[in-house]
């Protein structure tokens, strides 16, 4: 077996080992965070228990519902809805709304109406409709026949892209915008609407695994899938609570990364020389010379931007650039022009090539040269400190 092949296999083994070690570190940290959170009694805090039940209920949806049965039910509902709801078509609406209590006083109604009148005047003055929409409230398709009459009677005369004046309904005061309208919608478009309908059925949902549901409802822990789901959600939330109270230092802090790199510089030494800079391919020698002069004293991180700006000022010059750290043996232009080895490629379109930068024989000169690796190592070091602290605290 050739030496190069042995070296390649060894490097692959080291990378695989590092990934495996990182996974084990995160797994142990997670378990210790959960144990420490329980030691602190956070799992008994009312706010945590309430939120945990909510999140467990969301996660259990995937366990308690039969995915195959759910898909069949949704398709059946879609076929039925196409026949039932497509008589008046489907609409996609955006809505600005101010809700009112069921027994709102005349003064409350008047105040909300005045607020919505002000919104309408603002819209008429050119204010975008989206400004007044609630965050995360996206327009969805719904059948016209399912809307309140206060909505449907206005939609009959509306064009796409227009909006109404403020109007009252049993729910509050509204301004609606007609985003789109069509006779029928596809299954993919109807799915969110149909899934909401199924969710509202609760235990009457035909896709529900009733055996598992009854066990969960009565607090039985016989089903492994249900128990695993509940435990995973609770542990993830406990670990998240722990992280909020023991955050890692800012791993994007330049001073921290620079200090870490300088303290561990030997660990980033290269086995093979690198070239830090750029390769530029040009049509003629004169253009190559002009570009070299332009990039000569520019830091590597800015070379590409400077080149693009220069190119915009000189559109008659046909040239391309590649910027980065080039290991010897990886780029034939770098090998030939910077390290004086190998053969220069022949490119009919770009017969001239230049390199701008410097050779780095022993290793990177700055943490930015190996930013990804430095950041990964810095985070791992911080996690190792957490691990040792947690082992001491939890007693493992």
Secondary structure, DSSP 8 states (H G I E B T S, - for coil): --HHHHHHHHHHHHHHHHHHHHHHHHHHHHHHHHHHHHHTTGGG-HHHHHHHHHHHHHHHHHHHB-HHHHHHHHHHHHHHHHHHHTTS-EEEEEEEEEE--TT--HHHHHHHHHHHHHHHHHHHTT--GGGGS-TT----EEEGGGS-HHHHHHHTT--TT-B---EE-SSEEEEEEEEEEES---HHHHHHHHHHHHHHTGGG-TTB-HHHHHHHHTT----HHHHHHHHHHHHHHHHHHHHHHS----TT-HHHHHHHHHHTGGGGB-SS-EEEEEEEEESSHHHHHHHHHHHTTS-HHHHHHHHHHHHHH-TT--EEEEEEEEETTS-HHHHHHTS--S-----SS--EEEEEEEEESSB-SSGGGGHHHHHHHHHHHHHHHHHHHHHHHHT-
